[in-house]
Amino acid sequence: MTASFYNDNYILFDPHPLVNVGLEALIEPGNKRVSQLTSLKEISLLLNDNDQQTVIMELYHHNEDIYSVVRFLLTAGKIWPRACLVVLTDISNPGILTLLAAQKHLSLVAKRDDINYLLAAISAAHPTASYRSPVIQQLLLQKLRSLSSCEWRILGLMVSGANAQHTAQVIGRNYKTVCTHKLNIMRKLGVNQVGFMQLLLVFRTRYCIQPLP
């Protein structure tokens, strides 16, 4: 496989050493500089030194929590305008993917896609352009079931940091009713408890929502 690339500097950020070896082979190092890093701090320092680099990464890493990784993705374009990001992920929630897909510097590839699509994403990586693999495109086309006005209010309170008990007090409903609404929200958004917490964080980081006192 051969491909042309935007630059010759690459940062690999994946928790599995064998995956990093495979990624390095995929981009055919040659004269390219490839750095295998294990923390967001290391990536930031390297991008501060030279932001014209392509970061190939997984959303999950044993050295970083998902919240920090999502925050990094949503802010990287403003801090390092010449950087490109290629994210290989198994996340299928269209709400989260839509937020990530809005980032011009970020390309998305689903793990279910053929490896050739990952190479295509790396080749297409550019600060002002992005790539979406076929599975990602399909997921982005999925329509989310609309939330009721009450569910939107509950979601807004939880994004601001309110738990179910506090939310019940604010909206004048009992605790069990709020929990039922929360389950309905999760079903409509197609997420489990972990996915719901990730979604709350994405809203907080993307829109700079301050937590409740």
Phi and psi in degrees as a GROMACS rama.xvg file:
@    title "Ramachandran Plot"
@    xaxis  label "Phi"
@    yaxis  label "Psi"
@TYPE xy
-127.261  150.099  THR-2
-160.065  154.897  ALA-3
-97.4784  149.443  SER-4
-128.671  154.234  PHE-5
-65.2264  -39.5744  TYR-6
-147.675  178.861  ASN-7
-111.307  15.1071  ASP-8
-117.695  123.087  ASN-9
-129.382  141.432  TYR-10
-118.934  125.14  ILE-11
-104.762  129.889  LEU-12
-136.704  84.2582  PHE-13
-136.824  138.991  ASP-14
-69.366  -14.1144  PRO-15
-104.133  116.806  HIS-16
-55.3625  -39.1135  PRO-17
-65.5  -34.3274  LEU-18
-64.9353  -41.629  VAL-19
-61.3323  -40.1619  ASN-20
-62.8337  -42.5382  VAL-21
-64.9277  -40.3874  GLY-22
-64.3983  -41.1187  LEU-23
-63.9113  -39.0132  GLU-24
-68.344  -34.1334  ALA-25
-63.9932  -38.3484  LEU-26
-87.5947  2.83456  ILE-27
49.0643  76.0373  GLU-28
-42.6696  -60.3021  PRO-29
53.1505  -118.127  GLY-30
-90.4658  5.63999  ASN-31
-76.5234  150.801  LYS-32
-99.5923  119.77  ARG-33
-119.563  122.979  VAL-34
-114.343  125.679  SER-35
-99.6949  109.769  GLN-36
-112.704  159.34  LEU-37
-122.739  7.29499  THR-38
-150.583  153.238  SER-39
-65.6264  -31.2082  LEU-40
-62.8197  -41.769  LYS-41
-64.3125  -40.939  GLU-42
-62.6491  -44.2708  ILE-43
-60.6159  -43.6954  SER-44
-63.2094  -40.7505  LEU-45
-69.7583  -38.3686  LEU-46
-70.8832  -32.1112  LEU-47
-63.4453  -33.9015  ASN-48
-75.8325  -36.4491  ASP-49
-158.051  107.089  ASN-50
-86.2985  -3.56306  ASP-51
-85.3752  72.0229  GLN-52
-139.624  158.712  GLN-53
-109.242  123.335  THR-54
-99.8743  121.125  VAL-55
-107.826  119.335  ILE-56
-147.714  162.217  MET-57
-104.372  150.016  GLU-58
-71.2353  -26.1257  LEU-59
-106.054  135.711  TYR-60
-149.431  137.749  HIS-61
-67.8892  -17.013  HIS-62
-94.7251  -6.77802  ASN-63
-137.007  145.673  GLU-64
-83.8  158.34  ASP-65
-60.5657  -31.9762  ILE-66
-62.8267  -44.072  TYR-67
-66.1347  -37.4468  SER-68
-66.9044  -44.2267  VAL-69
-63.1724  -42.9409  VAL-70
-59.0183  -42.5261  ARG-71
-59.0658  -45.3688  PHE-72
-64.074  -39.1425  LEU-73
-77.2541  -17.5947  LEU-74
-112.044  -11.6049  THR-75
-58.9167  -39.4181  ALA-76
-61.3144  -33.6545  GLY-77
-80.0759  -35.627  LYS-78
-78.5338  -40.3162  ILE-79
-126.043  82.0947  TRP-80
-63.4212  -17.951  PRO-81
-98.6696  0.204039  ARG-82
-82.5532  152.058  ALA-83
-121.78  146.52  CYS-84
-126.964  133.966  LEU-85
-120.164  117.606  VAL-86
-110.192  122.893  VAL-87
-101.98  117.988  LEU-88
-143.484  158.217  THR-89
-108.821  8.3674  ASP-90
-64.8776  133.023  ILE-91
-119.776  -2.28659  SER-92
-69.3018  118.072  ASN-93
-63.996  -27.2544  PRO-94
-65.5996  -47.7576  GLY-95
-66.7532  -43.2438  ILE-96
-62.714  -35.6977  LEU-97
-63.5615  -40.8396  THR-98
-64.331  -42.2766  LEU-99
-69.0271  -39.2544  LEU-100
-66.7592  -18.2398  ALA-101
-73.719  -12.1262  ALA-102
-84.3043  116.152  GLN-103
-65.4693  -27.5298  LYS-104
-86.7171  1.72483  HIS-105
-117.317  126.228  LEU-106
-105.51  144.193  SER-107
-121.437  132.53  LEU-108
-132.499  129.649  VAL-109
-81.8678  144.219  ALA-110
-65.6439  -19.3541  LYS-111
-77.6893  -13.4879  ARG-112
-77.9518  157.396  ASP-113
-63.4789  150.552  ASP-114
-61.4291  -24.9573  ILE-115
-61.5316  -28.7693  ASN-116
-73.3831  -30.0237  TYR-117
-67.116  -42.5431  LEU-118
-62.5157  -38.902  LEU-119
-63.8304  -38.5783  ALA-120
-66.3646  -41.3066  ALA-121
-65.6413  -40.9412  ILE-122
-66.8214  -36.3625  SER-123
-85.0503  -8.93514  ALA-124
-57.1008  128.698  ALA-125
-157.773  147.521  HIS-126
-60.0742  -24.718  PRO-127
-114.51  11.8352  THR-128
-141.538  157.725  ALA-129
-142.824  165.941  SER-130
-128.757  140.684  TYR-131
-126.175  120.812  ARG-132
-69.3205  163.101  SER-133
-53.9525  -45.9203  PRO-134
-64.6855  -40.1988  VAL-135
-61.514  -43.4263  ILE-136
-60.3595  -41.4488  GLN-137
-63.3818  -43.1315  GLN-138
-65.2196  -36.5382  LEU-139
-69.2657  -21.9111  LEU-140
-82.6853  -13.1359  LEU-141
-65.1414  137.424  GLN-142
-92.5167  130.948  LYS-143
-83.4345  140.709  LEU-144
-66.6403  133.878  ARG-145
-69.0469  145.486  SER-146
-88.7328  150.451  LEU-147
-74.7136  167.525  SER-148
-61.4601  -37.5756  SER-149
-66.993  -40.4531  CYS-150
-66.6166  -38.0628  GLU-151
-62.3755  -40.3546  TRP-152
-65.7407  -42.7149  ARG-153
-64.0926  -43.8275  ILE-154
-61.3913  -41.337  LEU-155
-61.4153  -41.3962  GLY-156
-65.6211  -40.0335  LEU-157
-71.082  -33.5239  MET-158
-61.2778  -35.4425  VAL-159
-79.2507  -1.42552  SER-160
108.008  0.441658  GLY-161
-76.2399  137.563  ALA-162
-86.127  -179.773  ASN-163
-62.3725  -39.118  ALA-164
-66.7384  -45.4097  GLN-165
-64.4628  -41.349  HIS-166
-59.6162  -41.6622  THR-167
-60.3621  -39.3378  ALA-168
-67.7464  -39.5688  GLN-169
-67.9099  -43.0106  VAL-170
-93.5907  -1.69547  ILE-171
73.3281  31.099  GLY-172
-117.191  164.029  ARG-173
-82.0974  165.106  ASN-174
-59.2247  -43.9695  TYR-175
-63.556  -37.0076  LYS-176
-64.2113  -43.1472  THR-177
-63.1983  -40.6675  VAL-178
-62.9969  -38.3011  CYS-179
-64.7404  -43.4025  THR-180
-61.9041  -39.4306  HIS-181
-62.2049  -43.1183  LYS-182
-62.7606  -39.5695  LEU-183
-63.6741  -40.3309  ASN-184
-60.7218  -45.4591  ILE-185
-63.0989  -40.8771  MET-186
-64.2641  -44.5461  ARG-187
-65.0269  -34.6832  LYS-188
-86.2051  -10.92  LEU-189
70.8313  38.0787  GLY-190
-126.297  154.208  VAL-191
-91.7152  -170.834  ASN-192
-61.4471  -42.8225  GLN-193
-63.9804  -44.477  VAL-194
-62.7905  -35.3935  GLY-195
-65.5232  -43.1654  PHE-196
-64.2779  -38.0502  MET-197
-63.8947  -40.7708  GLN-198
-64.1204  -41.2813  LEU-199
-59.0902  -42.7006  LEU-200
-66.3513  -40.5147  LEU-201
-59.5052  -43.2831  VAL-202
-61.0843  -43.505  PHE-203
-64.3525  -43.8824  ARG-204
-76.2397  -37.0436  THR-205
-69.4193  -39.0313  ARG-206
-111.84  12.415  TYR-207
52.356  44.8707  CYS-208
-79.7475  126.742  ILE-209
-80.3749  138.455  GLN-210
-67.718  155.615  PRO-211
-65.1046  147.213  LEU-212
